[in-house]
Amino acid sequence: MNIFERAKNILISPKTEWEVIKNEQSTVADLFTKYALILALIPVIAGFIGQSLVGISLGPFGSFKVPIVNGLIYAVLYYVLTLAGIYLVAFVVDALAPSFGAQKDMVSSLKVVVYSYTAAWVAGIFQILPMLAILSILGLYSLYLLYLGLNIVKGSPSDKVVGYTVVVVIITIVVYFIIGAIVGAIALGGLMMSGMKGF
């Protein structure tokens, strides 16, 4: 499956595409190397361009640009931890499966997590211009994709899939809050160090 075709299909006709995904033979390596590693670059590269090259407007106070080296460190760190977070969320999806009437199967759990992130990754393109970053909210469509994926691919019945989705979303928020805190602390530390060098 062509990556662009898959992304387009999962966004435009998700129910049909989840059925296709459900029956595909995939491996963990395939899901990462042929999809996640590529699409996860969209918000990372767009965010780097927006923050370090375009700059963040501070209204009447001008604009602020994250120094390029700090921006690169932040981007690489965020990228690596995001991918690790995907695997961790998939692990949780799989561990919770029996509680919500779904089948335990790590590959299908990873399919659901990886492909449901598509909307969030694609919407990340708006970070290229900080004034448009608010449009990244369109990535919330990923919640609907997750709901469908848990129902179709994982086989969680209709009366349990809403609860399954809510629990997975809460865990995902916690995981990415921790990732954001780690990346933010390192990036802030780097900014403070580069600022001190200027004195």
ZIKANOR-V605140 format. One record per run of one state. SS is the DSSP state (helix for helix, strand for strand, loop for the rest). FROM is the first residue (numbers start at 1). LEN is the number of residues. If there is no record, write none. Layout:
# ZIKANOR-V605140
ss=SS from=FROM len=LEN
ss=SS from=FROM len=LEN
This chain:
# ZIKANOR-V605140
ss=loop from=1 len=2
ss=helix from=3 len=10
ss=loop from=13 len=1
ss=helix from=14 len=10
ss=loop from=24 len=4
ss=helix from=28 len=12
ss=loop from=40 len=1
ss=helix from=41 len=14
ss=loop from=55 len=1
ss=strand from=56 len=2
ss=loop from=58 len=1
ss=helix from=59 len=3
ss=loop from=62 len=1
ss=strand from=63 len=2
ss=loop from=65 len=3
ss=helix from=68 len=33
ss=loop from=101 len=5
ss=helix from=106 len=11
ss=loop from=117 len=1
ss=helix from=118 len=11
ss=loop from=129 len=1
ss=helix from=130 len=23
ss=loop from=153 len=5
ss=helix from=158 len=40
ss=loop from=198 len=2
